[in-house]
């Protein structure tokens, strides 16, 4: 799992399949989702704090959090908004791999 620290998201996602987790520290559902994502060590997860990176959140049209964006080779394939189960996340990720 990568916690985005600088505005290099496009560089990180340009190749391969990735899951971008848009979140905020004050968000209850985000806090509930975090341990689920941390346990998914076989999935490339990039966490983006919307308070630290509002420009990136705006670029991905984040209106509600948590928002999960599934990306393959730099292109958005699908998205999910709200708390998701591990099973739903894995199924979605594996379907785009």
C-alpha positions in Angstrom: 0.0 0.0 0.0 1.3 3.4 -0.9 0.2 6.6 0.8 0.6 9.4 -1.7 3.0 12.0 -0.4 3.5 14.1 -3.5 1.6 14.8 -6.7 3.1 11.9 -8.6 -0.1 9.7 -9.0 0.0 9.6 -12.8 3.6 8.3 -12.6 2.5 5.6 -10.1 -0.4 4.3 -12.2 0.9 4.5 -15.7 1.5 0.8 -15.9 -0.3 -2.1 -14.3 -3.6 -2.4 -12.4 -4.1 -0.2 -9.3 -6.8 0.7 -6.8 -6.8 4.3 -5.8 -8.5 5.0 -2.4 -9.7 8.6 -2.0 -10.2 9.2 1.7 -10.0 11.7 4.6 -8.9 11.2 8.2 -12.2 12.5 9.5 -14.3 10.2 7.4 -15.9 7.3 9.4 -16.5 4.9 6.4 -13.0 5.6 5.2 -11.6 4.6 8.6 -13.7 1.4 8.4 -12.4 0.7 4.9 -8.7 1.2 5.7 -8.1 -2.1 7.5 -9.8 -4.0 4.7 -7.4 -2.4 2.1 -4.4 -2.9 4.4 -5.0 -6.7 4.5 -5.1 -6.8 0.7 -1.3 -7.1 0.2 -1.7 -8.7 -3.2 -3.5 -5.6 -4.6 -1.7 -2.4 -5.5 -3.5 0.2 -3.4 -2.7 3.9 -3.5 -4.3 6.0 -0.8 -4.9 9.7 -1.7 -6.0 12.0 1.1 -8.5 14.4 -0.4 -7.5 17.1 2.1 -3.8 17.0 1.1 -4.4 16.6 -2.6 -7.6 18.5 -3.5 -6.4 19.0 -7.1 -6.1 15.2 -7.7 -9.5 14.6 -6.0 -11.0 17.2 -8.3 -9.3 15.7 -11.4 -11.0 12.3 -10.5 -14.3 14.1 -9.7 -14.4 12.9 -6.1 -17.7 14.1 -4.7 -18.1 11.5 -1.9 -15.6 9.5 0.0 -14.5 6.8 0.3 -14.2 6.6 -3.4 -12.3 3.6 -5.0 -11.0 4.1 -8.5 -9.8 1.1 -10.4 -7.1 1.9 -13.0 -5.4 -0.2 -15.6 -2.3 1.2 -17.4 -3.2 4.8 -16.4 -6.8 4.7 -17.5 -9.9 4.6 -15.2 -11.8 1.3 -15.7 -14.5 1.6 -13.0 -15.3 3.3 -9.6 -17.1 2.5 -6.4 -18.3 5.0 -3.8 -18.9 4.2 -0.2 -17.8 1.4 2.1 -17.3 -1.8 0.2 -16.7 -5.4 1.3 -13.4 -7.1 0.7 -15.2 -9.6 -1.6 -16.6 -6.8 -3.8 -13.3 -5.0 -4.0 -11.4 -8.2 -4.9 -14.1 -9.2 -7.5 -13.9 -5.8 -9.2 -10.1 -5.7 -9.1 -9.8 -9.2 -10.5 -12.3 -8.5 -13.3 -10.1 -5.7 -14.7 -6.8 -7.4 -14.2 
